[in-house]
């Protein structure tokens, strides 16, 4: 853990130097619009001394018809429910407690039953969260850096989060304490963290928008209290690029956009356990937002790229049960995406996604399709009167 913190110190200095010249993005999205899955925790004068019941739900069905050796096919089918009791002692302070339930269909009982506790404090553009943070897809990472499917497999993040949100800058720095270690534990401690930053460089009245993103993640396994004879592991991932968007006046096409990213992976461990110590990636996305659906074509070229919390398809190492030692150092993918959100009554959003992909190196055609129902509602229970 000490080495991990030392390694992060230099990265933190660089990040804070970059942040210093940033002025003040509304929280957008990375290469995909995942806003239907967001649940920001609101604050403001209108909430002061209120007691509320917030209910968040997700029904999901994603079928990955994959037949490659890197990421085998599988199906996600289930539901999540997260009711929380919320109290606002002041207009800029939010306290909440609740429970997170996940039920995977085709099994007995719940996959997860976990408590929820969050304190959120706001001062101007600054936000501080302690407990269950605004994590998962809300960080705004691209998929090679953060796997979309974690919203169904590992959604909750617990730790500390700092946000700086203005009209021109979105900054999210976070630590997710994944596994606590105790004396004589037979497992290692696990921690993940990172920074997602996006600065609007230009925007005009005719619809042009130019943004500069910077993304960083770090994961660590180790500790000094366990009985496991296993070396520590510290992995860094970085991505940066440019995002361009143009709003269009057409009745059928609302916008055209292009996102380009370069990524870098570095294994900073004492003992190397992975096939590659360093890796790079090129990620290009071009799309149209139309009246019928949002279309996007993506190209990925990875060279020894590994990301422990990134999308499995983009990795150069296999997670297949049948081919556990398989590697594909120079990986090339071409992905087509058709995505659409439908707003239904009662704050329900139906999301449909169809994503065929072609492995250029191995000549393989795979695809996935998915349906999601997101529900977010807040009910006022009462107001605490002034004494």
N, C-alpha and C positions, 0 to 999 in steps of 0.2 A: 504494500500500500504506500509506503514511504517513497519508493522509486516512482510509482505512478504519479504521486503528487508533485514530485520534483520535475518529472517530464512535462506535466501539465503547466508548470509555472512559466516556462518560457513561452508556451503557446498562449497562455493568458495575457502575458505582457504584450505580445504581438497583437492579439485581438483587441485589447484595450486601447492600443495605439491607433488601430483602425477606427474604433468606435469614437475616439476623441474628435475626429474631424467630421463625423456624421452629424448632421443636423437632426432635424427632427424629421414602414409603409403600412398604411393600413394593412393589417394582416391579410395577405393574399394566399396563394398556394404555390407549390413548386411547379413541376411540369404538369400536374393534374389538379383539377378543381375538386378538392375533397371537403368543401365547406359543409356538405350535408352531414358529415361525421364530427363536426366541431361542436364543442359545448363550452363556450367561454362563460366564466362566472361573473355576472354583472355586478357593478357597484354604482353608487350615485346617491344624491340627496333624496330621490324618491323612495329609496329603500330603507332609510334610517329608522331603526327600532322595529322594523318589520320581522315577523316570523313567517316563513314560507315553507311549503313542501315542494321540492323540485323532483321531477321524475324524468329520467332519461332511459330510453329503450332502443334496442337495435335487434331486428330480425335479419338474418343473413343466410344466403345460399350461394356459394361459389363453387363451381365445378372446373377444376384444372384438368383438362384432357391432354396431359403431357406424357410423352414417351421418350424423353431424352435421359441421359445418364447423369445429368447435373441435378435436376429437380424433378422427381417423379410425380405423376398425377395423383391428385387426391380431391376430396370434396369436403367443404365446410357447410354445415347445416345446423342452425341453432338460434339461440336468442340470448340477449343480455338485458338486464334490468337493474337500474341504479336509482332507487329512491333516497332522498336526502332531506333532513330537517335543517333549515338554514335560519340563522339569526344575524341581524345587522346592528351591532352596538352603536355604530356611527356610519355616516354616509360612505366612508372610505374603508370600512373594515367589515369583512364577511367571515363568519364562522359556520361550518357545516359538518354534519355527521350523518352517516347513512350506511348502506350495505350494497355491495356489488354482487350480483348473481349471474352466473352463466350456465346455460343448459345446452349441451350438444345433443341434438336429436339422434336417436338410435342407441342411446346409453341410458343407464339408470341413474337417477339422482342428478346432482349438479356437478359440473366440472370445477366451478369456483364459487365459493362463498367467502367474501372478504370484506372487512370493515372499511369504511371510508371516513377520513378526517382531513379537513382542509382549513387553513387560515389564509385569507387573502387580504393584503393591504395595498392601497393605492395612494400615491402622492403625485399629482400632476401626471406626467407621462410614464412614471415609474410604477411597476407592479412587483410585489413580492409574494410568493406562495410558499407555504410550508405544509407538508403532508402529501396528500394526493394532488399532484400538479396537473396543469393543463398540458398533457403529453400526447403520446401516440402521433396521429396524423397532424395534430395541431401545431407541431414544431415546424411543419412546412418543408421537410426534406424531400429531395428527389428519391426515387425508388432504389437506385443503387446504394444510397446511403441509409435508407430506412424502409424496411419492408412494409408495404401496404397491408399485408395479411396479418401483421401484428395487431391490428384492430380487432381481429377475431381470435387470436391465439395468446396475446400477452398485452392487453390494452392498458392496464393500470400501471402507473409510474408513481413511485413514492420517494420523496426527498425534498429538494429545495429548487426553486425556480425564480429567476429574475427576468422581467420583461421591460422593454422600453418601447412604447408604442406612440407614434405620432403619424401625421399625414404623410410623411416622407420616409420614415424609418420603422422597420420591424426588427426587433432584437429579442431573442429568446435564448437565455443561458440557463442550463438545467443540470441537475445531478439526480440520477435514479439509483437509489440504494437497493440493488436487486436481491442480495442475500446477505444476511447478517451472520457473522461467525462468532463462536464462543470458544472457551477453553476446551481443548480435546475434541473439537468438532471433527467429523470424518468427511468434511467437505471444505472447499475454499470459499472465501468471501467473494462476492461479485458486485461490481459497481459499473455503471455506465453514465456518461454525461456528454455534453456537447454545447454547441452554440450555432444558432441559425440566425443569419443576419441578411436583411435585404434593404437596399438603399435605392430610392427612386432618383434617377439621374436627370430625367427630363419627362415632361408631359405638357401637352398643349391643348388648345380648344378644339382642334380638329381630330382628336382621338389618338394621337401617338403617345405611347408610353414606353419608357426605357428604364430598366432596373438592373442593378448589380447585386447578385446574391453571393454570399459566402457561407459555407456550411462545414461544420467540424464535429466529429464524434470521437470519443475515446471509450474503450472498454478495458476492464481489468479483472483478472482473477488471481487471487493469491491469499495473503494474510500470514500471520505469524502464530496463530493459536491452534491450527489444525494438526491432525495426525496423519495427513495425506502426504505421501512422498511424491509430490507433483510440482514441477516448476511453475513460477508465476508467469502470467501472460498479460502483456499490455499492447493493445492495438490502436492505431490512430488512422482515421479516414478524413480526408479533406476534399471539398468540391467548390468550384467557383466557375463563373461564366457570365453570360449576358442574356437578358430577357427583353424581347421586343414584342409589343402588342399594338395593333391598329384597329380601332373601332370603325365599322363600316355602316353606311347608311342604307344598305340593301335590306329589303324586307325578308330575304331568305338567309343571308349571311350577316351575322351581327359583328363578327370580329375575325381577324387573322392574327396569328402569333407564332413566334419562333423562340425557342429556348436552346441554348448551347452551353454545355458544361464540360469541364475537364475534372477528373477525379484522381486522387492519389491515396494509396494504402501503404502503411509502414508498420511492420512488426517490430516493436521496441522492447521486446522481451530479452532477458539474459540468455535463455535457452529457447531455441527456435523449434516449435512443434509443427508448424505449417509448411506446406510445400514451397511457399514463396515468401521471401522477406519483404519485398516491395512490389507494388503493382500500380498500374495506371488504367484510366478509362476515358473514353470519349463518348458523350451522351448528347445526341442531337434530336430535337423535337420540333415538328412543324404541324400546325393545326388550323382548323376553321371551326368557329362556333356558328352553327346553323339553326334554323327554326326547328328542324326535325331532330337533330342530334349534334353532338360535338365530336368532330373527327380529328384524329391525330396520327401522324406517322412518326415513329421513333427509331433511331439507329443507335445501337450500342456496340462499341468495340472495347473489349477489356483485355489487358495484358497482365496476367498474374494477379488479378484484382480479387481481394477478399474483403468482406465487410460483415462482421459478426451479427449486426442487426439490420443489414441491408437485404434487399430482395434476393432470393436464392437464384433466380434465373440469371442474374448478372455476374455470379461468382465464377471463378475458375476452378473451384473445388466442389466435389459432389456431396450432397446430403442424401443420396439414394441408399436404401437398405441393400439393394441388389448389387450396387457398384460403389461401395464406400470409399475406395481408394482412387477412384477415377478423377483425373484432372483434365482441364481444357484451357491451357494457358492463354492462347490467342482466341478469345471468344467473340463472335460477331452475331448480332441478332437484328432482325428487322421486325418491328412490331406495329400493328395497326390497331387503333383504339376507337370504338364508337361508344360514347358515354352520354347519358342524359339523366337529369334530375327532374322529377315531376312533383310539384307541390300539391299535396292532398289536404282536405279539411283536417282541422285539429292539430296543426303544427306537425304533420307527418310528411316526410319526403321519401318518395320512391326513387331509387337509383338503379338504372340498368347499365350493364357494362358487357361489351363483347370485345375480346382482345385476341385475335389470331396473331401468331408470330412464326417467323421462319428463321431457323438456324442456318446461317450462310455457310459455315464451315462443314457441317455434317449433313446438309441437305434435308433437314427434318422440319415438318410442319406441325405445330401444336396450336392449341387454342384454349381459351377459357371464357366462360360466360357467368354472369352473376346478377342477383337481385338483392337489394338491401332496402329495408324500411327503417328509417330513423325517426324517432319521436322525442321531442323535448317540450316539456310543459312545466310551468311554475304556478302554484296555487297559493294565494294569500290566506294565511290562517288567522292572522291578527296582528295588532300593533301594541308594543309595550308602551304604556303611558309614562310620561315624566313624573318622577316622584315630587 
